């Protein structure tokens, strides 16, 4: 039983690291979309409204952003947990307005 738990924890940590890396890569490749998401999070916070990072990702999908290579921005929902935590880290004032559910990303990002 302990061995199974250790394997599960190892998997969660590895998957969390993979998801965090995907988010970091996406953030680096898509600065315009990232700025939009950050701005929207701060607007919702200033208005005192709760928001979902997935909703902000969906809003960004509907915009005409391009990545650093000039290709249309693509957004995978798997980055949402890591992005939410990075938003909270960069802008602690948004924390009361966004729900952070337990994620494999927590295994490596705290």
N, C-alpha and C positions, 0 to 999 in steps of 0.2 A: 504494500500500500504506500509506504513512504517513497519507494522508488517511482511509482506512478505519479505521485504528487511532484516529485523532483523533476520528472520529465515534463509534466504539464507546466510547471513554473519556468522551466528552461525554454519551452516552446513559446509561452506567453512573453517572456523577455525578448526572445529573438524576433517574434512577430511585432512586438511593440517597437523595437529598434528599427525594423524594416518600415513600419508605418511612419515613424517619426522622420526617417530619412527621406521617404517619398514626399512628405509634407515640406521638409526643408528644401528639397530639390524643386518642388513646385513653387514655393515662395521665391526662390532665387530666379526661376525662369519666368515668373509672371508678376513682375512688380506692379504693373498697372492694376491688374485684377486684385492683387493683395491690398493695394492702397484703397481701392473701392470698398473692399470688405471691411477693412479697418475703419474707414470713414463711416460706413453704414452702422457698424457696431457702436461707434462713438455717438452717432446721431440718435440711435435707439436708447442708449444709456442717458444722454442728455434729456431726452423726452420722458425718461422714467419708465420705459417699456421693456419688458422681457423680450428676448429674441433667441432665435435658434441659428447656430452657425450653418446648419444645413440649408436653412431658408436663405441666408446670405449667399451661400454658394450657388443656390438656384437663381437668385437675382443676378449674380455675376455671370452665370451661364447665358443669360438673356441679353447681355451687353456684347459689344463688338470688340473685345480685348484681343490683343495679340501677345504672344510670348516674345522673349528676346530674339528668337530666330525668325520672327515675322509670321509665324503660323498662328492660326486661331487658338485661343486659350481653351484647353480641355481641362475639365475639373472632375476628378473622381471622388466620390463621397468618402472613400476610405481615409482621406486626409482630414476630415472634419474633427475627430477627437484631438489630434495633434494640433491642428490649427486653433481650435478653441482654447487649448491650454497655452499656446503661444500668444494668443490675443490677450488672455488674462495676465500673463507674465509681463507683456509689454504695456498693458493698460489696465492696471489693477481695479480701476473704477468700474469696469464692465462686469466684474465678478458677480455682483448681486443680480444681474439681469440675464445671465446665461447659466443654464443648468449643465453641469459637468457630470455625466454619468461615468461609472467605472469603465475603464478602457485598458486594453493591453499596453497602450502608450504610457499609462501610469507606472508600469513596471520599470521604465527607464527614465521617465521625466518627472517622477516624484509624485 
